[in-house]
C-alpha cells in the first residue's frame, strides 16, 4: 500500500523493534528483501506489514487470502515500486504497463498467438540449436558456473527465437555487454525501490543513477539497432515476434499496431522476462537435482527411455513428465519471479476483516504462498511427486502461482516450460554432474531470484 496509508490504524502483525520515522529496518537487508520476508511470513503469519521510511507494504502468503487477491473481479495487477522503476526503459511494455494503458491490451492481443502451444513447434529447432551450443561449451569444461551459463543460454534463445538476433553467448570470452547493462539496470532498480523518499533516493544513488543512465542508453541503442536493421533491410524473421510487431505497424488498419518506441520496449520486456526467470528456474532445478540423487536418477532414466541418445523431437519434450514435475517443484520452492502486486478495484475486505480501499495494494509473496500448510507437513522439502496429477487436483488452483495470475499472468509460460524441459533433458542425456560438496545455497536477488556461486562438476556420459 502506498505511503499515505501508513498512518492508518492497523492490527496487522509487523516485525519487532519498529523505529520512529525509519520503520521496520532493524534486521532488514537491502540485498535480501524476499528472503527476509519469507522468514517473517513464517513467524508473523499469512498477512503482515512492513513499513520503511513511511511506505507501508502489505505482504500476503496465506492460501485463502492469496485466493481472494487473485479474484479478477475484485483485484487487478498493481505496478509495484520496483517495476515502476523499470518503466524508464520498459515504458508501457507488457511487463511494466498498467492494465488500463492501451498498449498493454494491444500488445497482449497481437502477441498472444505467438506463445500458443501451436507456435512452440516453430521455436523448437532454435531452442535445440542453442541447447546444443551449451552442450558443446560444457563438453570442454570440467566445472561450470551454472547461473552464468543458464543466463547465456536463455538470452540467446529468446534473442534468436523472438528477434533473429544472436548475442553469441557461447563464443565470447566475456558476457555480451548487453547482459551487464541489463543486470545493472535490474539490480539498480531493485535497490532504489527500497528507498521510497524521492529526494533521499536521489542523494543515496547519485553515482549509481549515472551508471544506470549509461546502461539505459546502451540498451536503447542495441534495441534500436535491432529494429532499424530489420525494418530497413526488408528481411523476414520468418514470423518471429519482431516480424509480427513490424507487420502490424505497417498495416494502417491493424488496431493493435504499436509504435516503434513501444516495439523497442516490448523487445526489452521479452529479453528481460524471457531470460531472467527461465535461467533462474534452470539453475535452481540443477541445484535440486544435484542435491537429490534419487530424483536425479529417476529423471535421467526417463530421458533415456523417452529420448534415447537422439535429439528430441518437438512431441518428445512434453513426454518428460517427471522432468516437468522437477521443474514445477523447483518453481514452488523458489519461484524466480517471487511476488506480484494486486490492487483493489473498489473498497473491499480480505480475510473478512482487513480493509482495503480502492487503489490500495498488497504483495502476494509467492515463496510464502508455496509454503502454506496446504502443501503438507514439510513444505521446505523438495518432492516432485507433489505434482502428480492426483495431488494437483487435490489442491486449490490458487496455491501455486509461479507465473503470476489472471490476465496479467506470464504470456510466455508455454515457451519457458518447453525451453526449460528441453534443456534439462539435454543435460541429463549427455552429462553426469554433482555440486561442490561445500556449496550451500545462496540466493541473489535482483528483480528475480538466482542461485549465487553455484557450480557443477561435469563428466560426459558414455
Secondary structure, DSSP 8 states (H G I E B T S, - for coil): --GGGTTS----EE-SS-BTTTBS-TT--TT-HHHHHHHHHHHH-SEEEEEETTEEEEEE--HHHHHHHT-TTTEEEE--HHHHHTHHHHTTSTTT--TTSHHHHHHHHHHGGGGSHHHHHHHHHHHHHHHHHHHHHHHT-SEEEHHHHHHHHHHHHHHHHHHS----TTT-SS--HHHHHHHHHHHHHHHHTT---HHHHHHHTHHHHHHHHHHHHHHHHHHHHHHHHHHHH----SS-HHHHHHHHHH-TT-TT---HHHHHHHHHHHHHHHHHHHHHHHHHHHHHHHH-HHHHHHHHHHHHHHTTTS---HHHHTT-HHHHHHHHHHHHHS-SS-EEEEEESSSEEETTTEEE-TT-EEEEEHHHHTTSGGG-TTTTS--GGGGSHHHHHTS-GGG--TT--GGGS-TTHHHHHHHHHHHHHHHHHHEEEEE-TT----EEESSSEEESS-EEEEEE--
